């Protein structure tokens, strides 16, 4: 009997693969068998549906979220173990119905890969209306996502009504202005900005989500990112009598806008990390417990998110109270003090029958016993937690941060930074390869995060979410994915559904990549990154590409300065525009003799020789693949020009974007050699003006001389100093093309 079942299963899978392209469903079901014919929908898909909730031990469905769906020309039948499974079966049917009024004869056996499939929406930086959140929940339900994480409190605004502490909303929900443009900005709006949700609104939202089998997880940020709460109740600070200390290049317009302030503390008006954090005092813990009591009354979620990320220890180090507390409790250092803080909160949350989630910084100083970790700084935190047998939600910024740029199209609005095209999200596997099979069981799911520093309204939020949130949904549900082309074909069929629901979406589906290979007198440029099923058009005149431009068929030869523009034809329109400016010079294609420290992912996409490939980096976007980056390390590269070469100038560019932890080098020097052994300094620059953000060209005029070997050394700001975002962490050093004339 088992042998027959195995043969049938193999036939089943073979047939499923043959019909895979015919179902426009996201996330894609795990087992599909399509037959001949259709069930014709007359009024609704449920008219002649039979739904069976089968909880017997011998049920064909074993997963509580799974379902077994059969469609014949005359009937639709659903078998599920729970109402949740039946609900998900109906979402599959609704998607099929949206694509066509004829539902194909089909059998689907389906269940999720992970129990946690979520999105995070930051409403602290920019407030989002309840109506938009409901629209988001509608789509999440159709795509079988089951957790919405609401980031409710921040330095820039407190968004939840707490009746015991009314100043949290009367003071903490409103900031005096908002940064204009990319950090550090060109000024401040000088206009009050605020908003918050009443408890009644949130309870209604929770009920709305629950009807769609979605849990809402509230996040109350602590002990850092607490400026809004401290502005309302300064006693929460280690230094309640000190006015808010603004970091470099910050603005404060609260006073002139007559925003309510308490003791000189303000709600922050720009982005970053701030030193004024919660004091680990009894007053603070009493405040947190009272706040959490009201939060837990609103949200029945078994998980309560307590943040725990990016908490500077500066205030704790200079606080006599904190230092005395550490001595009294035998706490070794400030990292251990954060662990003490988190563990006290966890004990209280556990006493109410709930569990805490925190960002991976809660690992610092020792992890709270029952905590679940959200791994955002990479996979390392998740790996560490899983090896310690703690539950983990994977949400690494390099794969799951939906506030990063999703294209290289210069017409898109500014984003936080980074580059995360759709394919990079889709290709993410939430289970790190470093884990054993037993350790992998602690990976409970995956989450996409939308931070809203540069997302001021719901339309832009929607544009940044979709379609990348669909890839998150598929990563969380589908055990064996069907391939990126198959996925994008389904995405295009989903676009009318999003439009019908009033949601904006990006049409950036593909990551057009421009690469180069040195040849005599220039470079060969290749355009790729997508499958052969799609046509790429291009021009070299610097204008946006059109459907009438030349179709790319193979490498293009570039021998001088040029500006290439390329795009993909989708539905007779151009999308995913990519561009590259070229500077062919004496460094282009030179031999890289040594590179002491290699660039760090994800800012190494053009490889170790990316700074001599002839392609200039984008002026505005340091995530374009041509900016190379080093974290806390020097740039030390030596080139062989092949023969003694007359040189008059050496130049390159660096980025100063301190809000993104990117600092200029402390010094840059170039050295020359005739034999590759003895090097002589031929240029040194240092003491750069760091007050101006943006790109800095460092250029050396060289007395006309013949040199074969060139060494470039750029020394970093090793550790970010106090008063800047990321203080205490290694800085990033970004460099563009090296140009030798």
C-alpha angles and dihedrals in degrees: 000000000000090000092054091048090051092052091048090049092053091050088048092054093046092053090046092056092051092055099036097112095056100073118077094200128140118224093029116236118251099231123025133176116179122196134185125289136019144262105232115221113223106173107343138345092249097058095099098014123132114206117193121188102202115185096165120127091244095051117138086229117067103164116085088224096039130101142187114221128188125181122190127173088265107032148025117215128188126190117189138162093223141013088260092061091047089050091053091049088056090051089056090051092048090054091050090048092049090056095048139350086235114077111202121240100261149152120215128183108188143170134153127268091218134026094221117060112163155157128210121214118194108213093164099080094038123012117235122204121247090240091061092048089054090051088052091050090052092057093041090055093050088051093047098246113151110188132060112188112203115202096208106170133047145148087269099049148352108225107182128078112239109185096201090056108038094170089068087077103023090053109008098051095060129067124192096235145338132243114262115228128338118346126308082025134196094270140304132293089236087213127116114251126190152125141160142188122247118228089247091055092050094047089052090048091051090052091048090053094044090056086060092045092251121138118212114216115201120213121207105184119228151207092351131032085049104127095117093054091045091050088059097040111021091184086079089070127084086232107035094169095054116092117235109290107223116214122230116303094008127139133220120193099152094108098050091045089052092237112168111260132178119214094337094302114134139190104253116257100199139042129269143073120305131205097219101092136157115294112232089237132136088248089057095046091049089050092049093049092050091048092047091050090061092040092053090048089058099039119048090191114137086218122068114186115218100179107218096179132128097006110163114215095209096104093044091052094055096038114101088201092057094045092050091047090053091052092046094049096037091243109167102210145340093279089057088047088059089051089051089051094049094044092053090053091045092054090054094047091047090051087062092053095257135114130225129233121196138176114263094269087080084079088071112108093004132321122264108254100248101024126132115218127220104206107212108146090066131297096296096089091049092048092050093048094046091050087054088051097250122140114256137199110200115222107145113178093230090063108018110034104109093185089074121098112279097195143019091236106130090211093069118101122259118280135192094266138266125083121255114167121188095260092055090056093045094050094054118117111202093208110080115225089229092071127090119232091261093047090048090065088073091064098096100178152303136276136194117216129210112193111189109209089121098023106090101169144028095256093058090043090055091046091054094045100049131101093000092063087058089060089052089052092052092046089055097045114026114076097194111028122217101225134273097271090052089049095050091049088057092045091058089053089051095054094082089052091054091046091051089053091053094249125139121226140183120248090206101120103149137052105225107202127200115200134171140213122196119244132170107297097000144351140290110233122209126194116205145121097124135074124267089253089083130061123232121205126193148174135191099215095088096247124127109271122254133198087257095059123106116291113237113241103156147339119329121218116230118187102166144012111322142152115224122196122189136174144170124251110231119168090346092303133102119248137164096036114198126185138189132189115207132211112183107198143145093285093053109112094357116155114264105224097180141353109188095197121024121221115267126244135285089026095058101075095127090052134235091308094048091112092062101039096102095248118118119219121247112269095223105032123060089185096066095107095249097079106083118206139202123195112219091331134109123248106237114168132162123198134194111212089195096243141017103295132190109241129188103164141024120188143164139159136243132192128239108196105138095174085066092046091255115135135179117254117266089229141355125205136177126204132191135207139180097202103029091243108072113049127190124198110246099172142015131181128177143147093062120189102259095179092087119073122214135052124341123201114212110197132179123199108212123201103246104276141143116251130166102185125048126189121193120193124183118181117211134219090258098203124021108245126233115280095043132091110272094020111185094024128102112272125234122241115203123193134185132203119323108232121197121185 
